[in-house]
Each structure stands twice: as C-alpha cells, then as structure tokens.
Amino acid sequence: MTTPASSRASISRKPIWRRQQFWRLALPAIAVASAVVAGVLVYNAFVQTDHVGQTPGAQTTYPDAPKPKSVKFDGLARDVAKKFILTAVARKNLEQAYAIAGPQIREGMTLKQWNTGNIAVVPFKVNGQTQANIKVDESYANSAKLEVLMSTPGVKSQIFFLDLIKKKGVWLVIVWMPRSPPLRRPARAARPGGV
C-alpha cells in the first residue's frame, strides 16, 4: 500500500527539531556533553582546592602567604645531596641512601625492599670520573631546591631536580627527577645492501 503524495510531503516539511529521528540522536549527545561539562567543572574545583597533579615536592604558593626568608645554602644539605647521588643514584650502599631518603622517595618500602635496588630513584652511571655540578635554586631554613648537572665520560649529561627538607634537624631528599626525559636517537634506516 502506498501513501498519498500529500502525506509524504507533509512529513518532509516538518522542521528538523520536530522530527522523531532528530531527538533520538540529539538527546544522548546532549546528555554526554552535559556530563563532560559537569565533570570538567568538578575536576577543576577539585584540583584548585586539593592541588592534585602537582609536581612531586612542589610547594603551593598563595598570593597572601609570606614567602620564607632565603638563607645561605646549608653545607650539611649539600653533603646529603652528594651522599644521595653516590648511594641511591649510583645504586651503591643503599642502606645509607635509605637513611637520607624522605617518604616521597621511599614510597613506603622497607629497608629489605629498598636494598633490592628497585627504587623510585632515576639512576645515572656514577664512577670516579663523574661530576655533579649543583646549582641552588631556592634555599630556606628547612627546605632547598637544587638543579644537579650530572656528567660522566661516555654518558649523555643530564640535569636533575633534587629537593631537600629538614625534619627534626636532619636533611632528607624528597625529590630526584630528571629535568627532561633523555632524548632517544631515531633509529637509522637500513641502507640497501647492508646496515
């Protein structure tokens, strides 16, 4: 049975928002868009209040909060930084490294787990020819932020961030991370007739 031409013409002349097919597609799209917008708003509110997503060891600064007074970099803090490099970073004498690693570095590991060497410290090849040039970015009575340029002959030099805090009179390392990930060289294309 065919429908009269007049009824077919009336269906196609309806505005798009009055067609049933339009609403079958539009309502789910509107619901998804609303959920995304609500999620973004809630996430932004959460990030701004709880400071989620900060770099480990980063301190939040507030416009009204007084900045602590800068002090001369403590020689004991420098000694702890050097010891951390010679132990944790070099993966040698890990018991000594455990004693100067803060909770952010230890990540709840026991000394026995730590001594396996599978620790949250980016390693670097350290030997008798290694140089660690330390630049003090910030120095306060109970915290310090350093940049360490690590260089060993035959190994690509790399800059690391090292943050220290002072708890109960003892300096602890709480951050050791590369300033940027090491660059990988692109693989060379094979030449015809050999490599």
C-alpha positions in Angstrom: 0.0 0.0 0.0 1.4 3.3 -1.0 0.9 6.6 0.9 -0.7 9.5 -0.8 1.8 12.1 -2.1 0.2 14.8 0.1 1.1 12.9 3.4 4.7 12.2 2.3 5.1 15.9 1.5 3.8 16.9 5.0 6.4 14.6 6.7 9.3 16.1 4.9 8.2 19.7 5.5 8.4 19.4 9.3 11.2 21.4 10.9 14.1 19.1 11.9 13.5 19.7 15.7 10.0 18.3 15.3 11.2 15.0 13.8 11.4 11.9 16.0 14.7 10.8 14.4 16.4 14.0 15.4 15.6 13.6 19.1 16.7 10.0 19.1 20.2 11.2 18.2 20.2 14.6 19.9 19.2 13.6 23.4 22.1 11.2 24.0 24.5 13.7 22.6 23.2 16.4 24.9 23.4 14.1 27.9 27.0 13.2 27.1 28.0 16.9 26.5 26.4 17.8 29.8 28.2 15.1 31.7 31.5 16.2 30.2 31.0 19.8 31.2 29.9 18.8 34.7 33.0 16.5 35.0 35.3 19.3 33.9 33.8 21.7 36.4 34.0 19.3 39.3 37.6 18.3 38.3 38.8 21.9 38.1 37.2 22.6 41.5 38.9 19.6 43.0 42.3 20.5 41.5 42.1 24.0 42.8 41.3 23.0 46.3 43.4 19.9 46.8 46.3 20.7 44.5 46.2 17.3 42.7 48.5 16.9 39.8 51.4 19.0 41.2 55.0 18.0 40.6 56.2 15.9 43.5 57.8 18.1 46.1 56.3 21.3 44.6 55.1 23.7 47.3 51.9 25.6 46.7 52.4 29.3 47.0 49.5 31.6 47.8 49.5 35.3 46.9 48.8 36.3 50.5 51.2 33.8 52.2 54.5 35.3 53.2 57.4 33.7 51.5 60.0 32.3 53.8 63.3 34.1 54.2 66.1 32.9 52.0 69.2 31.7 53.8 72.6 30.6 52.7 72.6 27.0 51.5 73.5 24.7 54.4 76.7 22.7 53.9 75.0 19.7 55.6 72.3 19.8 53.0 75.0 19.8 50.3 76.6 16.8 51.9 73.3 14.9 52.0 72.7 15.7 48.3 76.2 14.4 47.4 75.7 11.3 49.5 72.3 10.6 47.9 73.9 10.8 44.4 76.8 8.4 45.5 74.4 5.9 47.0 70.8 5.9 45.7 71.5 7.3 42.2 74.6 5.1 41.8 72.8 2.1 43.3 75.6 1.5 45.9 75.4 1.3 49.7 71.7 1.5 49.6 71.4 1.3 53.4 73.0 4.7 53.6 70.6 6.1 50.9 67.6 4.7 52.8 68.6 6.8 55.9 68.5 10.1 53.9 65.6 9.4 51.6 62.3 11.1 52.5 58.9 9.3 52.5 58.2 10.5 49.0 61.3 8.7 47.7 60.9 5.6 49.9 57.2 5.1 48.8 56.6 3.0 51.9 59.3 0.5 51.1 61.0 -1.4 53.9 64.8 -1.4 54.1 64.8 -5.0 52.7 62.7 -4.0 49.7 64.9 -0.9 49.2 68.1 -3.0 49.2 66.9 -4.8 46.1 67.7 -1.6 44.1 64.2 -1.5 42.5 63.6 2.0 44.0 61.9 5.2 42.8 65.2 7.0 42.0 66.2 7.6 38.4 69.6 6.0 38.1 72.7 7.6 36.5 76.1 6.0 35.8 78.3 7.2 38.6 82.1 6.4 38.7 85.3 8.1 39.7 85.1 10.5 36.8 81.5 11.6 37.4 80.9 15.3 38.1 77.8 16.6 39.8 77.5 20.4 39.5 75.0 21.7 41.9 73.0 24.9 41.3 70.9 26.2 44.3 67.5 27.4 43.0 66.0 28.1 46.5 67.4 27.8 50.0 65.4 28.2 53.2 65.9 27.2 56.8 64.0 23.9 56.3 64.0 23.3 52.6 66.1 23.6 49.5 65.6 23.1 45.7 68.6 22.2 43.6 69.5 21.5 40.0 72.2 18.9 39.5 74.1 18.6 36.2 75.3 15.0 36.1 78.1 14.2 33.7 80.2 11.0 33.2 82.5 10.5 30.3 80.8 8.3 27.6 77.3 9.0 29.1 75.0 11.8 27.9 74.9 14.6 30.6 71.6 15.2 32.3 70.1 17.7 34.7 68.1 16.5 37.7 65.9 18.3 40.2 66.8 17.5 43.8 64.6 18.8 46.7 65.5 18.6 50.3 63.6 19.1 53.5 64.8 19.4 57.1 62.9 17.3 59.6 64.0 17.2 63.3 67.4 18.6 62.4 68.0 16.0 59.6 68.1 16.8 55.9 66.2 14.4 53.7 65.9 14.1 49.9 62.3 14.2 48.8 62.6 14.7 45.1 65.0 13.3 42.5 63.8 13.6 38.9 65.2 14.5 35.5 64.5 17.9 34.3 63.5 16.4 31.0 63.5 12.8 29.8 66.6 11.6 28.0 66.3 12.1 24.2 66.3 8.9 22.2 68.1 9.0 18.9 65.8 7.9 16.0 66.6 4.5 14.5 68.7 4.7 11.4 67.1 3.4 8.2 68.8 0.3 6.8 70.9 1.0 3.8 70.5 -1.1 0.7 73.0 -4.0 0.8 73.7 -3.8 4.5 73.5 -1.7 7.6 
